[in-house]
Amino acid sequence: MHRYLDCNATYPQLKESLEAMTEAAMAAPGNPSSLHWAGRAARRIVDDARDRLAAFVGTEAGSIVYTSGGTEANNIAIHSVLSTSKPGRIITTAIEHPAVLKPLESFVAGHPEWELVKVRPDVTGVVSVESLKAVINDETRLLCLMYANNESGALQQVEEVAAICREKTVPMLVDAVQMLGKKPLRFNDLGIDFMSLSAHKIGGPKGIGALLVRRGVKLSELTPGGGQERGRRSGTENVPGIAGFSAALGKVDFSGCEAVRDLFESELQKRMPRAEVVAATAPRTANTSLVILPGLDGETLLMQLDLAGFAVASGSACSSGKREPSHVLLAMGASELKARSSLRVSFGPDNGSDDAIALVEALVTADQRLKKMAGMAA
């Protein structure tokens, strides 16, 4: 029996989303920039979807720039600010997704006159408002902060940090990829400059996302071309993807996952007392559990669980194929050995208590098997 418990990596596409994509492809075959009937039909789908997304995240339609996903959205915002600013300081956290960390590190590597400050979280996985405020100075050109951590699920204090950035007129990018569909988002109320989103985290299609841009903020194109998206992101719009994204909005409710997640963690610690739950005392997304299992290699454990029919993760999906330890756990103060012994479980509304108990049983069995194999090898 297969059990899918990796919803932070991607949530299985919803039937409604797939149907919306098919309908858009068949009913509106034209290019949305074309003026004939087929083009107008495609443009109507894009405009209606933009209106719906705007209402869902608390902004106006003109603030939405459709992208290929959260990674591109983050890159566009970062490029736009840094390419048009004089050298200064960039502030982010040590637990950001690679979609933020990598472009920042790459930019600073090529522009040594810039300074990149990565603020570490406390042991609960939360970056304090005070620690971020302390490093903001007159030379700060951009602050990047994720809303919900993709590995630990820990929620960051975005509202409080946004208020400081507004006061000090520091542009702010919020990576809300893991927050969409899990907590209400009201972009305009935050007063930030940019927010990134991705459709496949909520049952929409892969390869479509959005960047929200505050009204009045000029956005520089990362890839100039035909001038689509009001000259902010060139390239023919992905009409079926946009339709599928729109159809998925509000369809997946993760709130009920908290009971299943808590059951998994409590049963795991009963059966394997050495197991550590990361960010257990921090506000978290309801579906996410990051655990450390001392003495077990995360990659080896992942393969054992895969053979048993479980889909889980040993880190973010973007890096789970690599052997490097979790940069999130290292930033939280975990040793490299512990960071390599981690497992991320991210439940969805289709998962129940039977999935939680079955996973615990599979972990106990894998632990016993690996211990026996280690004893035989010795």
C-alpha positions in Angstrom: 0.0 0.0 0.0 1.3 3.4 -1.0 1.0 6.3 1.5 1.9 9.8 0.3 3.3 12.0 3.2 5.3 14.6 1.3 2.8 17.3 0.7 5.3 20.1 1.3 7.3 19.0 -1.7 4.1 19.0 -3.8 0.5 18.3 -3.2 -1.1 15.9 -5.7 -2.9 17.8 -8.4 -6.6 18.1 -7.8 -9.2 16.8 -10.3 -10.7 20.3 -10.5 -7.4 21.8 -11.4 -6.7 19.2 -14.1 -10.2 19.7 -15.6 -9.7 23.5 -15.6 -6.4 23.0 -17.5 -8.0 20.8 -20.1 -10.9 23.1 -20.6 -8.7 26.1 -21.0 -6.5 24.3 -23.5 -9.4 23.2 -25.6 -11.8 26.2 -25.3 -9.1 28.9 -25.6 -6.5 27.7 -28.1 -5.2 31.2 -28.9 -2.3 33.3 -27.7 -3.7 35.7 -25.0 -1.8 38.5 -26.7 -3.7 37.9 -30.0 -6.6 40.2 -30.8 -8.9 37.6 -32.5 -11.6 35.5 -30.9 -9.2 32.7 -29.8 -6.8 35.2 -28.3 -9.6 37.0 -26.5 -10.9 33.8 -25.0 -7.4 33.0 -23.6 -7.0 36.5 -22.3 -10.4 36.2 -20.5 -9.3 33.0 -18.7 -6.0 34.8 -17.6 -7.9 37.9 -16.4 -10.5 36.0 -14.5 -7.9 33.8 -12.8 -5.9 36.9 -11.9 -9.0 38.5 -10.3 -9.6 35.3 -8.3 -6.0 35.0 -7.1 -6.0 38.7 -6.1 -9.1 38.3 -4.0 -7.7 35.1 -2.4 -4.4 36.8 -1.3 -5.7 40.3 -0.5 -4.4 42.5 -3.3 -5.5 43.9 -6.6 -5.2 42.1 -9.9 -2.5 44.5 -11.2 -0.1 43.4 -8.5 0.1 39.8 -9.8 2.8 38.7 -12.1 2.5 35.1 -13.3 5.7 33.1 -13.3 6.9 29.5 -13.7 6.8 29.0 -9.9 8.2 30.3 -6.6 11.8 30.0 -7.7 11.4 32.4 -10.6 9.2 34.7 -8.6 12.0 35.0 -5.9 14.6 35.5 -8.6 12.7 38.2 -10.3 12.1 40.2 -7.1 15.8 39.9 -6.0 17.1 40.8 -9.4 14.8 43.8 -9.7 15.9 45.3 -6.4 19.6 44.5 -6.5 20.1 45.5 -10.2 18.7 48.9 -9.6 20.2 49.7 -6.2 23.6 51.1 -5.2 25.8 48.6 -3.3 24.8 48.0 0.3 23.6 45.3 2.7 21.2 42.4 2.0 19.5 40.7 5.0 18.0 37.3 5.0 17.9 34.3 7.3 20.1 31.1 7.4 17.0 28.9 7.0 15.6 30.3 3.8 14.8 28.1 0.8 17.6 27.7 -1.8 15.3 29.7 -4.2 16.3 32.7 -2.1 19.7 31.8 -0.7 21.3 30.7 -3.9 20.5 33.8 -6.0 21.5 36.1 -3.1 24.8 34.2 -2.7 25.4 34.2 -6.4 24.8 37.9 -6.7 27.2 38.8 -3.8 29.8 36.4 -5.1 29.9 38.4 -8.3 29.6 41.8 -6.6 32.0 41.8 -3.6 31.0 45.4 -2.8 27.7 44.1 -1.5 27.3 42.5 2.0 25.0 39.6 2.7 23.9 39.0 6.3 22.2 35.7 7.1 20.5 35.8 10.5 20.3 32.5 12.4 17.1 31.3 14.2 16.8 30.2 17.8 16.6 26.6 18.8 12.9 26.5 18.0 13.5 27.5 14.4 12.1 31.0 14.7 14.2 34.1 13.7 13.6 36.8 16.3 12.4 40.2 15.3 15.1 41.8 17.4 17.9 39.9 15.7 16.6 41.1 12.3 16.0 44.6 13.5 19.6 44.8 14.9 21.2 44.3 11.5 19.1 46.7 9.5 21.1 49.9 8.9 21.0 52.8 6.5 22.8 50.7 3.8 20.2 48.0 3.8 18.8 47.5 0.3 16.6 44.4 0.7 15.3 42.0 3.4 14.1 38.5 2.5 12.1 36.4 5.0 10.1 33.2 4.4 6.6 32.9 6.0 6.7 29.2 6.8 9.8 27.0 6.7 9.5 24.2 4.2 11.5 21.7 6.5 10.4 22.5 10.1 7.1 24.2 9.4 8.1 27.0 11.8 6.2 30.2 11.2 8.3 33.4 11.0 7.2 36.7 12.5 6.5 38.3 9.1 4.0 40.9 10.2 6.3 42.4 12.9 9.3 42.4 10.6 7.3 44.0 7.8 6.3 46.8 10.1 10.0 47.5 10.8 10.8 47.5 7.1 8.0 49.9 6.4 9.3 52.2 9.1 12.9 52.1 7.7 11.8 52.0 4.1 13.6 48.8 3.4 12.2 46.7 0.5 11.0 43.3 1.7 10.4 40.0 -0.1 8.3 37.3 1.6 8.6 33.7 0.3 5.0 32.5 1.0 5.2 29.3 -1.0 4.6 27.1 2.0 2.1 29.4 3.5 -0.4 29.6 0.6 -3.5 27.6 1.5 -2.3 27.0 5.1 -3.0 30.4 6.6 -4.8 33.4 5.3 -2.6 35.8 3.2 -3.4 39.5 3.0 -0.7 41.0 0.9 -1.7 44.6 0.9 -2.2 44.7 4.7 1.4 43.6 5.2 2.7 46.6 3.3 5.6 44.6 1.9 7.0 44.9 -1.6 7.1 41.4 -2.9 5.6 37.9 -2.2 6.2 34.7 -4.0 3.7 31.9 -4.5 3.6 28.4 -6.2 0.5 26.5 -7.4 1.7 22.9 -6.9 1.8 23.3 -3.1 -2.1 23.6 -3.0 -3.1 21.0 -5.6 -2.5 23.1 -8.7 -0.2 22.3 -11.6 3.6 22.3 -11.4 5.4 25.0 -13.4 3.1 27.9 -12.5 3.4 30.5 -9.7 3.1 34.2 -9.1 5.0 37.2 -7.8 2.9 39.8 -5.9 4.3 43.3 -6.4 3.2 46.2 -4.3 1.4 49.0 -6.2 3.9 51.7 -7.2 6.9 49.4 -7.0 8.8 49.2 -10.3 9.8 45.7 -11.4 12.8 45.2 -13.7 12.4 42.3 -16.1 14.7 39.4 -15.6 14.2 38.1 -19.1 13.1 40.9 -21.5 11.1 39.8 -24.5 7.6 40.4 -25.7 6.5 42.5 -22.8 3.8 40.3 -21.3 2.5 40.7 -17.8 2.6 44.5 -18.2 6.2 44.4 -19.2 7.3 42.7 -16.0 7.7 39.1 -17.1 8.0 38.4 -20.8 6.9 35.1 -22.4 3.5 33.9 -23.5 1.3 33.2 -20.5 0.8 29.6 -19.5 -3.0 29.7 -19.9 -3.8 26.1 -18.9 -1.4 26.4 -15.9 -3.0 29.7 -14.8 -6.5 28.2 -15.1 -5.3 25.1 -13.1 -3.8 27.4 -10.4 -7.0 29.4 -10.1 -9.1 26.2 -9.8 -7.0 24.9 -6.9 -7.4 28.0 -4.7 -9.2 27.3 -1.5 -9.8 23.6 -2.3 -7.3 22.1 0.2 -7.7 22.6 3.9 -4.6 21.6 5.9 -6.0 22.6 9.3 -7.2 19.1 10.1 -3.7 17.8 9.6 -2.6 19.0 13.1 -4.3 16.1 14.9 -2.7 13.5 12.6 0.7 15.2 12.9 0.5 15.3 16.7 -0.5 11.7 16.9 2.5 10.7 14.7 4.9 12.7 16.9 3.5 11.4 20.2 3.4 7.7 19.0 6.9 8.0 17.6 8.3 9.3 20.8 6.6 6.5 22.7 8.0 3.8 20.5 11.4 5.5 19.9 12.1 7.7 22.9 15.3 9.0 21.4 13.4 10.7 18.6 13.4 14.5 18.7 10.7 16.7 17.2 12.1 19.9 15.7 10.4 23.2 16.3 7.9 21.5 18.6 7.4 24.6 20.7 7.2 27.0 17.8 4.1 28.0 15.9 4.1 25.6 12.9 2.1 24.8 9.9 -0.5 22.2 10.9 0.8 19.5 8.5 4.6 19.5 9.0 6.8 17.3 11.3 10.5 17.4 11.2 12.1 14.7 13.4 15.6 13.7 14.2 16.3 10.0 14.7 19.8 9.8 16.3 21.8 6.8 15.0 20.0 6.5 11.7 21.1 7.9 8.4 18.3 9.9 6.8 18.9 8.8 3.3 19.2 5.2 4.2 16.0 5.5 6.2 14.3 7.2 3.3 15.1 4.2 1.1 13.8 1.8 3.6 10.5 3.7 3.9 10.2 4.0 0.1 10.4 0.2 -0.1 7.7 0.0 2.5 5.4 2.3 0.3 5.9 5.6 2.2 6.7 8.9 0.4 8.5 11.2 2.9 11.5 13.4 2.7 14.9 13.9 4.3 15.0 17.7 3.5 13.5 20.0 1.0 12.5 18.4 -2.3 15.0 20.7 -4.2 18.0 19.1 -2.3 16.7 15.7 -1.1 18.7 14.0 -3.8 22.0 15.3 -2.3 24.0 14.1 0.6 24.5 17.4 2.3 23.0 17.8 5.8 20.0 20.0 6.2 21.1 23.7 6.3 18.0 24.5 8.3 19.0 22.1 11.1 22.6 23.2 11.1 21.4 26.9 11.4 19.3 25.8 14.4 22.4 24.5 16.1 22.1 20.8 15.3 25.3 18.8 14.8 26.1 17.6 11.3 25.4 14.0 12.4 22.0 14.9 13.7 21.2 17.0 10.6 21.9 13.8 8.5 19.5 11.8 10.8 16.4 13.9 10.0 13.1 13.0 8.4 10.4 15.4 7.2 6.8 14.2 7.1 4.2 16.6 5.6 0.6 15.4 5.8 -2.3 16.3 3.7 -6.1 16.3 4.4 -6.4 12.9 2.9 -4.1 11.4 5.5 -5.6 10.0 8.7 -4.5 8.4 11.9 -3.9 5.1 10.2 -1.2 6.7 8.1 0.4 8.2 11.2 0.4 4.9 13.1 1.6 2.9 10.0 4.5 5.3 9.5 5.6 4.9 13.2 5.4 1.1 12.8 7.5 1.3 9.6 10.1 3.5 11.3 10.4 1.1 14.3 10.8 -1.8 11.9 13.4 0.0 9.8 15.3 1.0 12.9 15.4 -2.7 14.1 16.4 -3.9 10.6 19.2 -1.4 10.3 20.5 -2.1 13.8 20.6 -5.8 12.9 22.4 -5.1 9.7 24.9 -3.0 11.5 25.5 -5.7 14.1 26.0 -8.3 11.4 28.5 -6.0 9.6 30.4 -5.5 12.8 
